[in-house]
Amino acid sequence: MSEQHFSANLVIGTEYQQLQRRFAPIFARIEEGALARDQERILPFEQVKWLDDAGFGSLRVPAEFGGAGISLETLGRLLIDLAAADSNVAHLYRSHLGFVESIRAFDPARRSEWYGRVLHGETVGNASTEKGGNVIGTLNTVITKAADGTWRLNGEKFYSTGTVFSDYTRVSVAVEGREGRSFALIPINALGVSVFDDWDGFGQKLTGTGTTVFTDVVVPDNLIFERTVGTLEAITEAAFFQYVLLAVLAGIARGARDAAAALVATRKRTFNTGSGLPFREDPLIQAEIGKIAAKAYAAEATVVATGRELDTALNEALETGDISGAHRSELAIEAGQVIVPDLVLDAAQSLFLTVGASATSTSKGLDRFWRNAQTVATHNPIAFRARSLGDYYINGTIPVGLNAIGDAKSETNQAAKPE
């Protein structure tokens, strides 16, 4: 390692340690009620407010705009800490943190405005994915020009993660008369916006991942943002959103490790087929806990290393204008997406090997680690990521980040499209 890289890592380590001390008490308070919230399906509005008030959502605002300007590596490590406390809360911040990353590409006036808004505590959710009916690469949520000259938004989004907790939601839209995809920032209390908590997944139940409906919503010109495929913003945003998911998974593994260790440490019952020792002294049980800990460590180490790759690529692109490193950083994301879910799911499942049938008691809620990990892991088909990695190493094909979901372009819907 060069002296320069060693120095940079030392600074990042110090940065994380300072912020970890600052947020650890808040994370601990969030963890206290995590099990009860999961069992009773209580959305974490109060816990989100604690973090908002402490400036968690503004940590990536650059120093020249008055923010902390922390590294992506440090942010990832903090997200792991938060996810270990409650993976739902860490996950729901993904939308807002992704928006903060996008501000870098705004024009100077809007960049200054929105960094200022974020520093004052305003937050932004997400409304990108449609449930079906849109051919991949197209959107059914559209902004059109009304007779009175105003822009009007109509459509429906699912997986609106974080929106119910936020001041705005960022909506992916098609704009009448414009090519490609754009974004609109919509206040969630605007006339014509309806937000529903109708997410029915068996995991990550408290992320506010439901339906948002837009009915003839007025959209000012200054809240419509263009998006160009292949730009630094588009490339790094795709990677960033997946990076947050990897951090959430690593936090779940750590939570499973700690829950397993706590159970074994206090267990008094044993089996006649065992060693006769208390579980906390039994070498076989100790080994199982050790395996869980090793998987959690490997997941976390992968996320930290990925954060460094993203930092290097982004800084290089901002300093030199060369975005080739940003393309390559997608490789780190894809490698993480192939290996981290397996590590975390194994850790969460191995938890049940440590204490027997009592671990399945619903009062303990230990299943939430596996349920939450499985839900996060299914965000992207791992097979597609593995194929992309193989294609790069065999053929040198530059990977493309996830940026669109929709119906496959079959012969039927291809023929239905106008020329």
Secondary structure, 3 states (H helix, E strand, C coil): CCHHHHHHHHHHHHHHHHHHHHHHHHHHHHHHCHHHHHHHCCCCHHHHHHHHHCCHHHCCCCHHHCCCCCCHHHHHHHHHHHHHHCHHHHHHHHHHHHHHHHHHHCCHHHHHHHHHHHHCCCCEEEECECCCCCECCCCCCEEEECCCCCEEEEEEEECCCCHHHCCEEEEEEEECCCCCCEEEEEECCCCCEEECCCCCCCCCCCCCCCCEEEEEEEECHHHEEECCCCCHHHHHHHHHHHHHHHHHHHHHHHHHHHHHHHHHHHCCCCCCCCCCCCHHHCHHHHHHHHHHHHHHHHHHHHHHHHHHHHHHHHHHHHHHCCCHHHHHHHHHHHHHHHHHHHHHHHHHHHHHHCCCHHHHCCCCCCHHHHHHHHHHHCCCCHHHHHHHHHHHHHHCCCCCCCCCCCECCCHHHHHHCCC
